Amino acid sequence: MIHVVLYQPEIHPNTGNIARLCAANGLPLHLVGKLGFRIDDRSVKRAGLDYWPHVDLRREADLEEVRARLPESRFFYFSAHAERLYTDVRYQEGDCLIFGPETRGLPPELLRDNRDYALRIPMKTTHVRCLNLSSAVAIAAYEALRQISFWEDKWQPQKTPKSRLATEAKAEFT
């Protein structure tokens, strides 16, 4: 299993999108440090996060607490300032994908101290400072899941019934 770690996330909709991704794939979501929003029942219900009960949500005070809870895991720190590409890693079960707050990213000293584990998602132009947090998490998480053959062993597509409108539309054009 891959762990998604958000360090001091600031924007509720981004965290909501990431929580949905985690719920859809059975990935634990770690929220670390001070949050820029509330996650109490009332706030979650008001935001319409009906999938929230299916999120394996874990709350830690700091990254040291995450490391203490997952001593066998490798930690990868995502930043637009890292040199190494996220695709240069051979991901494995138990890896932690760590992302910083939307407005400032992970602390520079954390990236410096973990330079070999700092990863970036490339961007073709310099017109934007960085990718949206939820987009970056999705890119990294699905690459890690793809590499560990997540779908081959653990996922079977569910057949969904065709809607009446889809069936009628097909009949109209045949």
URRA-V669806 format. One record per residue. RES is the residue in three letters. PHI is phi as a letter, one per 40 degrees, with the letter a starting at -180 (* if undefined). Layout:
res phi
RES PHI
RES PHI
This chain:
res phi
MET *
ILE c
HIS b
VAL b
VAL b
LEU b
TYR c
GLN f
PRO c
GLU b
ILE b
HIS d
PRO c
ASN c
THR c
GLY c
ASN c
ILE c
ALA c
ARG c
LEU d
CYS c
ALA c
ALA c
ASN b
GLY g
LEU b
PRO c
LEU b
HIS b
LEU b
VAL b
GLY g
LYS c
LEU c
GLY c
PHE a
ARG b
ILE b
ASP c
ASP d
ARG c
SER c
VAL c
LYS c
ARG c
ALA c
GLY g
LEU c
ASP c
TYR c
TRP d
PRO c
HIS c
VAL c
ASP c
LEU c
ARG b
ARG b
GLU b
ALA c
ASP a
LEU c
GLU c
GLU c
VAL c
ARG c
ALA c
ARG c
LEU b
PRO c
GLU c
SER c
ARG c
PHE b
PHE b
TYR b
PHE c
SER a
ALA c
HIS c
ALA c
GLU c
ARG c
LEU c
TYR c
THR c
ASP c
VAL b
ARG c
TYR c
GLN a
GLU d
GLY g
ASP c
CYS b
LEU b
ILE b
PHE b
GLY c
PRO c
GLU d
THR c
ARG b
GLY g
LEU c
PRO d
PRO d
GLU c
LEU c
LEU c
ARG c
ASP c
ASN b
ARG d
ASP c
TYR b
ALA c
LEU b
ARG b
ILE c
PRO c
MET b
LYS c
THR b
THR b
HIS c
VAL b
ARG c
CYS a
LEU c
ASN c
LEU d
SER c
SER c
ALA c
VAL c
ALA c
ILE d
ALA c
ALA c
TYR c
GLU c
ALA c
LEU c
ARG c
GLN c
ILE c
SER f
PHE d
TRP c
GLU c
ASP c
LYS b
TRP b
GLN b
PRO c
GLN c
LYS c
THR b
PRO c
LYS c
SER c
ARG d
LEU c
ALA c
THR c
GLU c
ALA c
LYS c
ALA c
GLU c
PHE c
THR b
